[in-house]
Amino acid sequence: MNLIEDIVENSPSIRAIRRDIHAHPELAFEENRTSDLVAERLESWGITVHRGFGKTGLVGVIRNGASARTVGLRADMDALPMHEANQFDHASKHAGVMHACGHDGHTAMLLGAAQHLARHRNFDGTVYLIFQPAEERGGGAREMMRDGLFEKFPMEAVFGMHNMPGIPVGCFASSPGPVLASNSEFRVTIRGKGGHAAMPHLAIDPIPAAGQMIEAFQTIISRNKKPLETAVISVTMLHAGEAVNVIADTCELRGTVRAYTRETLDLIERRMGEIAGHVAGMFGAECDFVFTRHYPSTINHEAETAFMRGVLAEVVGREQVLVQTPIMAAEDFSFMLEAVPGSYCFIGNGDGDHRESGHGMGPCLVHNTSYDFNDALLPIGSSAFVKLAESWLARG
């Protein structure tokens, strides 16, 4: 690997920052301590800091030379509302809150890159360091944009990365086009007529309607959408009743929809609404259908992805830059890619060999109570961020 020497030398200090952030996780739009820590480090390295974007988000600005060229690098800062099973020294000190997705590592990687860029300034132009809140829930990227992120800091391109367990350490995965799905939620409230469970003929039971509705929703995937288009409808919550001998008045279904294209998402929303209304009517019930779109699909721009793959190959070797297989998870970096050209890649987090004494030893997956970011990634990710910025600004 072609890592930057002083980043490797400074990696113990960046690791200490990463573990400090891990020990003090904060939920969406509550990343006050993390934001303060990031701002203090950036300012100590002579980097100008602008705060108050998306509440707790901030932007560091590093300028050098006379060029008007610009590039943005993004990391997310928020944690998840989860209990941590790990017992090592840097485990979460906040009950019910955990860095189970590696945002502590993403923040640390960008800080490592910022330190090098500020010290050496081996570029001509401006690098914008985007430390974003609320990726997990709340659309922090969108909120930073609503606060004028790209108007106040115009960027020719923006790049981000996310760790991925299962991909070997020392590898990246990058591909153009859709790489993460859109994220939408639905809620169906079926209104029947409650009654005694021993006299169902005098009631309108919403639960059989819910059962038919759940099965019918899956026919949208198998019979309405194009077979080559990928999408998922998952009913994940079903609530009805309070007593075993009472037919409930209402039943509520909730769940998530994932898709890659807007056309497929439009189809799913329309057909779900039609099915919900018709099935409820079949049973003599009524229903309310609410469909909420949260994050759009993450779609990498072709030219910027080709550029990113080339830079990553310089860092880890061409054979270590893999094809980024699309997955149905969602990511609010998608909002940035709708506004500015750019690309988003995965950095390999390994299979768990990095685990120390005190790990919960559950599966090495994100959003798992035994997860921990692999610190071996820190110099790799920081070197990649630096080379992305320097190479972009050096383009003719």
C-alpha positions in Angstrom: 0.0 0.0 0.0 1.1 3.5 -0.8 0.1 5.2 2.5 1.3 8.7 3.5 4.2 8.4 5.9 3.3 11.1 8.4 -0.3 9.9 8.5 0.9 6.5 9.5 3.2 8.0 12.1 0.4 10.1 13.6 -2.1 7.2 13.5 -1.8 6.5 17.3 -3.1 10.0 18.1 -5.9 9.8 15.6 -6.8 6.4 17.1 -7.0 8.0 20.5 -9.5 10.5 19.1 -11.5 7.8 17.5 -11.8 5.8 20.7 -12.6 8.9 22.6 -15.5 9.6 20.2 -16.6 6.0 20.5 -16.7 6.2 24.3 -18.9 9.4 24.1 -21.5 8.6 21.4 -24.2 11.2 20.6 -27.4 10.8 18.6 -28.6 12.7 15.6 -28.4 16.5 16.0 -27.1 16.1 19.5 -23.4 15.7 18.5 -22.3 18.7 20.6 -19.3 17.2 22.3 -18.2 15.6 19.1 -18.6 18.8 17.1 -16.7 20.7 19.8 -13.9 18.2 19.7 -13.6 18.3 15.9 -13.6 22.1 15.9 -11.0 22.3 18.5 -8.7 19.9 16.6 -9.2 21.7 13.3 -8.5 25.1 14.8 -5.4 23.8 16.6 -4.1 22.9 13.1 -4.8 26.3 11.7 -7.9 25.4 9.9 -10.8 27.9 9.6 -14.0 26.4 11.1 -17.6 27.3 10.2 -20.3 25.9 12.6 -24.0 25.8 12.8 -24.8 23.8 9.6 -27.5 21.3 10.3 -27.4 22.3 13.9 -24.3 20.5 15.0 -22.5 20.1 11.6 -19.4 22.1 10.7 -17.1 22.8 7.8 -13.4 23.2 7.9 -11.7 25.2 5.2 -8.1 24.8 4.0 -6.9 27.1 1.2 -3.6 27.2 -0.5 -2.3 29.0 -3.6 -4.4 31.1 -6.0 -6.5 28.5 -7.8 -10.3 28.7 -7.7 -10.5 24.9 -7.8 -12.5 23.3 -4.9 -13.3 19.8 -3.5 -15.3 18.5 -0.6 -14.6 15.6 1.7 -17.4 14.3 4.0 -17.6 12.3 7.2 -20.6 11.6 9.5 -20.6 12.0 13.3 -23.7 10.5 14.8 -24.3 7.3 16.8 -27.2 4.9 17.1 -29.8 4.4 19.9 -28.4 0.9 20.8 -26.9 -0.7 23.9 -23.3 -1.7 23.5 -22.3 -5.3 24.4 -18.5 -4.6 24.3 -16.6 -4.2 27.6 -13.3 -2.7 26.4 -12.0 0.5 27.8 -13.4 2.7 25.1 -16.9 1.2 25.1 -19.8 3.6 25.3 -20.2 5.5 28.5 -23.8 6.6 27.5 -26.3 3.9 28.2 -28.5 3.1 25.2 -26.2 5.0 22.7 -23.5 3.4 20.6 -21.2 4.0 17.7 -22.4 0.8 16.0 -21.9 2.0 12.4 -18.3 3.4 12.5 -19.0 7.1 12.2 -16.5 7.6 15.0 -13.9 6.1 12.5 -15.1 8.1 9.6 -14.7 11.3 11.6 -11.3 10.3 12.8 -10.2 9.4 9.2 -11.2 12.9 8.0 -9.4 14.5 10.9 -6.2 12.6 10.1 -6.5 13.8 6.5 -7.2 17.4 7.7 -4.1 17.4 9.9 -1.9 16.4 7.0 -3.5 18.7 4.5 -3.1 21.7 6.9 0.6 20.9 7.6 1.8 20.2 4.1 -0.7 22.1 1.8 0.5 20.2 -1.2 -2.3 21.5 -3.4 -3.5 24.6 -5.2 -7.1 25.4 -4.3 -9.5 24.9 -1.5 -10.5 21.7 0.4 -13.7 21.7 2.3 -14.0 19.3 5.2 -17.6 18.4 5.9 -18.4 16.9 9.3 -22.0 16.0 9.1 -24.6 15.2 11.8 -27.6 12.9 11.8 -26.9 10.5 9.0 -28.7 7.6 10.8 -31.9 9.5 11.2 -32.8 13.0 10.4 -31.1 13.7 7.1 -28.2 15.8 8.4 -26.8 16.1 4.9 -30.1 17.7 3.7 -30.2 20.0 6.7 -26.6 21.2 6.1 -27.6 21.9 2.5 -30.7 23.8 3.7 -28.4 26.0 5.8 -26.5 26.9 2.7 -23.6 24.3 2.6 -23.0 24.4 -1.1 -23.9 28.1 -1.6 -21.4 29.2 1.0 -18.8 26.6 0.1 -19.2 25.9 -3.7 -17.6 22.5 -4.5 -16.7 21.1 -7.9 -17.1 17.6 -6.4 -17.7 15.9 -3.1 -16.4 12.5 -1.9 -17.3 10.2 1.0 -16.7 6.7 2.3 -18.1 4.2 4.7 -16.5 1.2 6.4 -17.9 -2.2 5.3 -17.3 -5.4 7.4 -16.8 -8.3 5.1 -14.5 -6.4 2.7 -10.8 -7.1 3.6 -8.7 -4.4 5.2 -6.7 -2.7 2.5 -9.5 -2.9 0.0 -12.0 -0.4 -1.3 -15.1 -1.0 -3.3 -16.3 1.6 -5.8 -18.7 1.6 -8.7 -20.7 4.2 -10.7 -24.5 4.4 -10.6 -26.9 3.3 -7.8 -24.9 1.8 -4.9 -27.4 2.3 -2.0 -31.2 2.3 -2.1 -33.7 5.0 -1.3 -35.3 4.7 2.2 -39.1 5.3 2.6 -41.5 4.3 5.4 -45.2 3.5 5.3 -48.0 3.4 7.9 -51.4 1.8 7.3 -54.1 2.3 9.9 -57.1 -0.1 9.3 -60.3 1.0 11.0 -62.8 -1.7 11.7 -65.4 -2.1 14.4 -64.5 -3.7 17.7 -66.5 -6.3 19.6 -66.5 -9.5 21.6 -64.1 -12.1 20.2 -66.8 -14.7 20.7 -69.2 -12.8 18.4 -67.1 -11.8 15.4 -70.1 -11.5 13.1 -71.1 -8.4 15.0 -67.7 -6.7 14.5 -65.4 -5.8 11.6 -62.1 -7.3 12.4 -59.2 -5.3 11.1 -56.6 -8.1 11.6 -57.7 -10.4 8.7 -57.6 -7.3 6.5 -54.0 -6.7 7.7 -53.0 -10.3 6.9 -54.4 -10.0 3.4 -52.7 -6.6 2.9 -49.3 -7.9 4.0 -49.5 -10.7 1.4 -50.8 -8.5 -1.3 -48.1 -5.9 -0.9 -45.5 -8.5 -2.0 -47.3 -9.0 -5.3 -46.1 -5.5 -6.1 -42.6 -6.8 -6.1 -43.3 -10.0 -7.9 -46.0 -8.9 -10.4 -46.0 -5.1 -10.8 -42.4 -3.8 -11.0 -40.0 -4.8 -13.7 -38.2 -8.0 -12.9 -34.8 -6.5 -13.4 -35.6 -3.5 -11.1 -34.6 -4.2 -7.4 -36.9 -3.2 -4.6 -37.9 -4.4 -1.1 -41.2 -4.0 0.8 -40.9 -5.1 4.5 -43.7 -4.9 6.9 -41.8 -4.8 10.2 -44.5 -3.7 12.7 -48.0 -4.9 13.4 -50.0 -3.5 16.3 -53.6 -4.4 17.2 -55.6 -5.2 20.3 -55.2 -5.0 24.1 -57.1 -8.1 25.3 -57.3 -11.7 24.0 -61.1 -11.7 24.1 -61.6 -8.4 22.3 -61.7 -7.7 18.6 -59.8 -4.5 18.1 -61.2 -1.3 16.6 -58.0 -0.6 14.7 -54.8 -2.3 13.4 -51.7 -0.5 12.3 -49.0 -1.8 9.9 -45.7 -0.1 9.5 -42.6 -0.9 7.5 -40.0 0.2 5.0 -39.6 0.3 1.3 -36.2 0.3 -0.5 -35.7 0.9 -4.2 -33.0 2.2 -6.6 -35.0 4.2 -9.1 -37.6 6.9 -8.6 -39.9 5.3 -11.2 -40.0 2.1 -9.2 -40.6 4.0 -5.9 -43.5 5.9 -7.5 -45.0 2.6 -8.7 -44.7 1.0 -5.2 -46.2 4.0 -3.4 -49.2 4.1 -5.8 -49.9 0.4 -5.8 -49.5 0.1 -2.0 -52.1 2.9 -1.6 -54.5 1.2 -4.0 -54.1 -2.2 -2.4 -54.6 -0.8 1.1 -57.8 0.9 0.2 -59.3 -2.0 -1.8 -58.4 -4.7 0.7 -59.8 -2.7 3.6 -62.9 -2.2 1.6 -63.2 -6.0 1.0 -63.6 -6.5 4.7 -65.9 -3.6 5.3 -63.2 -1.6 6.9 -61.6 1.7 6.1 -57.9 2.7 6.1 -55.5 5.6 6.1 -52.3 5.1 4.1 -49.2 7.3 4.7 -46.0 7.0 2.7 -43.0 9.0 3.7 -39.8 9.3 1.6 -36.7 9.8 3.7 -33.5 9.4 1.7 -33.2 9.1 -2.1 -31.0 6.5 -3.7 -27.2 7.1 -3.6 -26.2 7.3 -7.2 -22.5 7.8 -7.9 -21.5 10.0 -10.8 -19.7 8.2 -13.5 -16.7 10.5 -14.2 -16.1 11.2 -10.5 -16.3 7.5 -9.7 -13.7 6.7 -12.4 -11.5 9.4 -10.8 -12.0 8.0 -7.3 -11.2 4.5 -8.4 -8.0 5.7 -10.0 -6.9 7.5 -6.8 -7.8 4.5 -4.6 -5.8 2.3 -6.8 -2.8 4.5 -6.2 -3.3 4.1 -2.4 -3.9 0.3 -2.2 -3.2 -1.1 -5.6 -5.6 -1.7 -8.6 -6.5 -5.2 -7.7 -7.6 -4.0 -4.2 -10.2 -1.7 -5.7 -13.3 -3.9 -5.9 -16.6 -3.6 -7.6 -19.1 -1.9 -5.2 -22.0 -4.3 -5.1 -25.2 -2.3 -4.5 -27.0 -2.9 -1.2 -30.5 -2.0 0.0 -29.3 0.1 2.9 -29.7 3.9 2.6 -27.4 6.8 3.1 -28.1 10.6 3.2 -24.9 11.4 1.3 -27.4 10.8 -1.5 -28.7 14.4 -1.0 -25.2 15.8 -1.6 -24.8 13.7 -4.8 -28.1 15.1 -6.1 -26.7 18.6 -5.8 -23.0 18.1 -6.6 -21.1 15.6 -8.7 -19.2 13.1 -6.6 -18.8 9.5 -5.4 -19.2 7.3 -2.4 -17.1 4.2 -1.7 -16.8 1.4 0.9 -13.5 0.9 2.8 -13.0 -2.6 4.0 -13.4 -3.2 7.7 -12.3 -6.8 7.7 -14.1 -9.8 9.3 -13.4 -9.1 13.0 -9.8 -10.2 13.3 -9.0 -6.8 14.9 -11.1 -7.5 17.9 -9.4 -7.2 21.3 -10.3 -8.5 24.7 -13.6 -7.1 25.8 -15.5 -7.4 22.5 -19.0 -8.9 22.7 -17.9 -11.3 19.9 -21.2 -11.0 18.0 -21.1 -11.0 14.2 -18.8 -8.4 12.7 -21.6 -6.3 11.2 -22.6 -2.6 11.4 -25.7 -1.9 13.6 -24.6 -4.8 15.9 -24.1 -4.5 19.6 -20.6 -6.1 19.3 -19.4 -3.9 16.5 -16.3 -1.8 16.7 -14.5 0.2 14.0 -11.2 -1.4 12.9 -8.4 1.2 13.7 -6.2 -0.3 11.1 -8.4 1.6 8.6 -7.4 5.0 9.9 -4.2 5.6 8.0 -5.7 4.0 4.9 -8.8 6.2 4.9 -6.9 9.3 5.8 -4.4 8.7 3.0 -7.2 8.2 0.6 -9.0 11.4 1.6 -5.7 13.4 1.2 -4.9 11.9 -2.2 -8.5 12.5 -3.4 -8.2 16.2 -2.5 -4.7 16.7 -3.9 -5.4 14.8 -7.1 -8.7 16.5 -7.8 -7.2 20.0 -7.3 -4.2 19.0 -9.5 -6.4 18.1 -12.5 -6.0 20.2 -15.6 
